[in-house]
Amino acid sequence: MSDQTTTQTTATDAAPIVADPAAPIGPGVRKADPILVADGVMRQFGGNVAVDVEHVEIPRGKITALIGPNGAGKTTFFNLLTGFDRPNAGTWTFDGSDLAGVPSYKVARRGMVRTFQLTKSLGLLSVLENMRLGATKQLGERFLPSLMPFLWSKREAEITEKAMELLARFKLDTKAPDYAASLSGGQRKLLEMARALMSDPTLVMLDEPMAGVNPALTQSLLGHILGLKENGMTVLFVEHDMHMVQTIADWVIVMAEGKVVAEGYPREVMSDQAVIDAYLGAHHDTDLGTLTGQLAIAEDVGVSDELIEQIEEELEEEDQEAGK
Ligand SMILES: Nc1ncnc2c1ncn2[C@@H]1O[C@H](COP(=O)(O)OP(=O)(O)OP(=O)(O)O)[C@@H](O)[C@H]1O
């Protein structure tokens, strides 16, 4: 990976991020064109307040990094926004429409998808079958096509064709018949991303895309993430690898103890003493050098067994709805 921050410029790069360039930048700052707006989102586990986000806006067409020490609430916030968990309080809108209380598979159909580390059972499906699961739009046609097998099989063929095209783009086409479990960590991350694109999303949320990725595939993953933006998508990713954050993020949001404690342009946020302190507070056993690009990559992306079960149940439900 290069030490330079990216110099690629696209039309969306030129668009301003904040609504008022003269206003001070800090937690909750208004964006010029937010795709996602969250208000008062709170999630408690027993007495532990995992997420307590007063107000945050995600800029459209940009790459936003969500960072913060372990246990800051990043993954829980992702789970809430994408319908994989329910908040105790709060509302949020995606592209202007209310999303609070909408189940995860419907969130995906509306254009907001997220990635996970592949679960064991998905590992026992082929790479192509994994891709086909990402085609949420097939569900909208579940009733009529089931009465018309010709239309159904045409749609099936289209899904397979699209899956193969995406697999080729991610250089995974030769792996299509293989079990997903046989892929390397980095290839699984590529598969996760490719699968997310099956539903033609407008917002792609990536949970620690670099975790467990072999250095040989890092560059390719970074290129694909930048490619999402170049294709007009908005990206929101959780990451501990500060080097990656500095390399590709247009905007950085920092969480600590469930709250958004800072946000801004990468260079400013990374040199903010409060941010460094928040990280050091939680990583007091970690070398300061790790904050500037060498942070150890967590193997575990923090998906609970409960969540995995929920995803599996939803996939089964989708299959049933799709008449499989
Ligand atoms: N299912 C759960 N049950 C109880 N507590 C939970 C659950 N999920 C998360 N928590 C707690 O909520 C807090 C936030 O956790 P979360 O995993 O969202 O943090 P994170 O910022 O994603 O951390 P990491 O960077 O380590 O993945 C932590 O204190 C965690 O222990």
The ligand as an SDF file (V2000), in Angstrom:
LIG
                    3D

 31 33  0  0  0  0  0  0  0  0999 V2000
  -25.2180   -8.4800   22.0390 N   0  0  0  0  0  0  0  0  0  0  0  0
  -24.6390   -7.7530   23.0160 C   0  0  0  0  0  0  0  0  0  0  0  0
  -24.9380   -7.9800   24.3170 N   0  0  0  0  0  0  0  0  0  0  0  0
  -24.3890   -7.2510   25.3190 C   0  0  0  0  0  0  0  0  0  0  0  0
  -23.4850   -6.2550   25.1100 N   0  0  0  0  0  0  0  0  0  0  0  0
  -23.1410   -5.9900   23.8330 C   0  0  0  0  0  0  0  0  0  0  0  0
  -23.6900   -6.7130   22.7140 C   0  0  0  0  0  0  0  0  0  0  0  0
  -23.1600   -6.2160   21.5750 N   0  0  0  0  0  0  0  0  0  0  0  0
  -22.3120   -5.2310   21.9440 C   0  0  0  0  0  0  0  0  0  0  0  0
  -22.2950   -5.1030   23.2950 N   0  0  0  0  0  0  0  0  0  0  0  0
  -21.5280   -4.1170   24.0640 C   0  0  0  0  0  0  0  0  0  0  0  0
  -21.7670   -2.8530   23.4820 O   0  0  0  0  0  0  0  0  0  0  0  0
  -20.5740   -2.0790   23.4900 C   0  0  0  0  0  0  0  0  0  0  0  0
  -20.2340   -1.6460   22.0740 C   0  0  0  0  0  0  0  0  0  0  0  0
  -19.8090   -2.7980   21.3370 O   0  0  0  0  0  0  0  0  0  0  0  0
  -19.4950   -2.7480   19.7860 P   0  0  0  0  0  0  0  0  0  0  0  0
  -19.1440   -4.1410   19.3730 O   0  0  0  0  0  0  0  0  0  0  0  0
  -20.5950   -2.0820   19.0800 O   0  0  0  0  0  0  0  0  0  0  0  0
  -18.2080   -1.8250   19.7530 O   0  0  0  0  0  0  0  0  0  0  0  0
  -17.2020   -1.5860   18.5530 P   0  0  0  0  0  0  0  0  0  0  0  0
  -16.8770   -0.1360   18.5580 O   0  0  0  0  0  0  0  0  0  0  0  0
  -17.7530   -2.1450   17.3010 O   0  0  0  0  0  0  0  0  0  0  0  0
  -15.9470   -2.4140   19.0390 O   0  0  0  0  0  0  0  0  0  0  0  0
  -14.8170   -3.1820   18.1720 P   0  0  0  0  0  0  0  0  0  0  0  0
  -13.9940   -2.1260   17.5300 O   0  0  0  0  0  0  0  0  0  0  0  0
  -14.0710   -3.9410   19.2070 O   0  0  0  0  0  0  0  0  0  0  0  0
  -15.5590   -4.0670   17.1920 O   0  0  0  0  0  0  0  0  0  0  0  0
  -19.5040   -2.9150   24.1580 C   0  0  0  0  0  0  0  0  0  0  0  0
  -19.4500   -2.5810   25.5150 O   0  0  0  0  0  0  0  0  0  0  0  0
  -20.0300   -4.3250   23.9540 C   0  0  0  0  0  0  0  0  0  0  0  0
  -19.5680   -5.1700   24.9830 O   0  0  0  0  0  0  0  0  0  0  0  0
  1  2  1  0
  2  3  1  0
  2  7  2  0
  3  4  2  0
  4  5  1  0
  5  6  2  0
  6  7  1  0
  6 10  1  0
  7  8  1  0
  8  9  2  0
  9 10  1  0
 10 11  1  0
 11 12  1  0
 11 30  1  0
 12 13  1  0
 13 14  1  0
 13 28  1  0
 14 15  1  0
 15 16  1  0
 16 17  2  0
 16 18  1  0
 16 19  1  0
 19 20  1  0
 20 21  2  0
 20 22  1  0
 20 23  1  0
 23 24  1  0
 24 25  2  0
 24 26  1  0
 24 27  1  0
 28 29  1  0
 28 30  1  0
 30 31  1  0
M  END
$$$$
